[in-house]
Amino acid sequence: MKKLVIALIVLMTFSTQAQKKMNLTAEQAATLQTKEMTLRLELNEQQQKKVYALAKERAEKREIMREEKQDRKDMSQEQRYEAKLARLDSQIEMQGKMKNILNEKQFDHWKENMQKRENAMKKRIKKQKGKEKGNRS
């Protein structure tokens, strides 16, 4: 079971990275995400439709944010704070919507996977920062 969860996390990470590199449209990204979640969580047809709508909405917001993205180095402390608040609000909203779409077992599995993805991302960022500091010396 543990190996299955690890394999799913690796798959999610690679698929997310591939989606970013492929410059997918919001619809394409939502379709891929919905299909991946269907495989992982065994979504029924009604759940798939709801997850697709939510994924598409989030992908469209990401596209807008990507276009408006400002380099973190150029952001003031207040701007960073506001950006972090917006990101956390978005995550809270997403979690609430997913809780309404998924059954309890699916939601627990989804939440566990999201936590693992977040931890992996933090680890990757920390590793990149370490490399940047090493290159400056």
Buried (B, 14 or more C-beta within 10 A) or exposed (E): EEEEBEEBBEEBBEBBEEBEEEEBEBEBBBBBBBBBBBEBBEBEEEBBEBBBBBBBBBBBEBBEEEEEEEEEEEEEEEEEEEBEEEEEEBEEEBBEBBBEBBBEEBBEBBBEBBEBBEEBEEEEEEEEEEEEEEEEE
